[in-house]
Structures are given as C-alpha cells and as structure tokens.
Amino acid sequence: METIVYNPAKGRLETIEVALDPENTTWFEELPSSAEGIASITDVNGSLLIKEASHNYPLLCTGLSRSSINYDHRKARELVNQNQ
C-alpha cells in the first residue's frame, strides 16, 4: 500500500510502498494508551517506519530496523522526538 511518510534524511514528505504484515511489523496495540503513543514499527527496505497513534505522518528512519532498537516502543518514541 502506498503511504506518505516523513523522511528526515531528505527533510521532506515522500510516498513509499509499504506492506504491513506480522513478519515485518510490531504492533503495540496491547500496550496501554500511555505506551509513548507509538502504534507500530515496521522494517521497510533497510529502514524503520515508526507510526504514532496520532494522525502525524509516519517517520522513516533510514539505516535502522526493529531489531536495532530492540523492538522497543520507548526507543521508537525517542527517535520521533529527535526528528520533530
């Protein structure tokens, strides 16, 4: 599915193709709503896509993966905060 994301490496919005499935995505729906506001993290072509629970554009962090942040929603929140 085509998704509009914010790419801080390029400093702009862009459209990418993303397939969300259990093999490449970790969802945080089971966590309380106070779980730093991160809905999911997804591995996409050598990058990490972080989707917040809000209506903000997902953040595309190049050179990272779910495993590089230990599948941790708190580390994902730190990345979002660094790139705001």
C-alpha positions as CSV (number, residue, x, y, z in Angstrom):
1,M,0.0,0.0,0.0
2,E,1.3,3.5,-0.8
3,T,2.0,5.5,2.3
4,I,3.0,9.1,2.8
5,V,5.9,9.3,5.3
6,Y,8.2,12.0,6.7
7,N,11.8,11.2,5.8
8,P,14.2,13.4,7.9
9,A,17.2,12.3,5.9
10,K,15.7,14.1,2.9
11,G,13.8,16.7,5.1
12,R,10.5,16.1,3.3
13,L,7.4,14.0,2.8
14,E,7.6,11.2,0.3
15,T,5.4,8.3,-0.8
16,I,6.7,4.8,-0.3
17,E,5.3,1.3,-0.9
18,V,4.7,-0.5,2.5
19,A,3.4,-4.0,3.2
20,L,2.3,-4.3,6.8
21,D,2.3,-8.0,8.0
22,P,3.4,-9.9,11.1
23,E,6.8,-10.7,9.6
24,N,7.9,-7.1,9.3
25,T,5.7,-5.2,11.8
26,T,5.5,-5.0,15.5
27,W,2.2,-3.5,16.8
28,F,1.8,-2.0,20.2
29,E,-2.0,-2.1,20.5
30,E,-1.8,-4.4,23.5
31,L,0.1,-1.8,25.5
32,P,-1.8,0.9,27.4
33,S,-2.6,4.1,25.6
34,S,0.2,5.7,27.6
35,A,2.7,3.5,25.8
36,E,4.5,6.5,24.4
37,G,1.9,6.9,21.7
38,I,3.6,4.5,19.2
39,A,1.2,2.3,17.3
40,S,3.7,0.2,15.3
41,I,7.2,-0.1,13.9
42,T,7.9,-1.7,10.5
43,D,11.0,-2.8,8.7
44,V,10.9,-1.3,5.1
45,N,13.8,-1.8,2.7
46,G,16.6,-1.2,5.2
47,S,14.7,1.5,7.1
48,L,12.5,1.7,10.1
49,L,9.0,3.1,9.8
50,I,7.5,4.4,13.0
51,K,3.8,5.0,13.1
52,E,2.4,7.1,16.0
53,A,-1.1,6.6,17.4
54,S,-1.8,10.2,16.4
55,H,-2.6,11.5,12.9
56,N,1.0,12.5,12.3
57,Y,2.8,11.2,9.2
58,P,4.8,8.0,9.9
59,L,8.5,8.6,10.4
60,L,11.0,6.8,8.1
61,C,14.4,6.3,9.8
62,T,17.0,5.1,7.3
63,G,19.6,2.6,8.3
64,L,17.6,1.3,11.3
65,S,15.5,-1.7,11.9
66,R,13.2,-3.1,14.6
67,S,16.0,-5.3,15.9
68,S,18.4,-2.3,16.1
69,I,16.1,-0.7,18.6
70,N,15.3,-4.0,20.3
71,Y,11.6,-3.8,19.2
72,D,11.2,-1.1,22.0
73,H,8.4,1.5,21.7
74,R,10.3,3.8,24.0
75,K,13.3,3.9,21.7
76,A,10.9,4.5,18.8
77,R,9.5,7.4,20.7
78,E,13.0,8.8,21.3
79,L,13.6,8.7,17.5
80,V,10.3,10.5,16.8
81,N,11.2,13.2,19.4
82,Q,14.7,13.7,17.9
83,N,13.2,14.2,14.5
84,Q,10.4,16.7,15.3
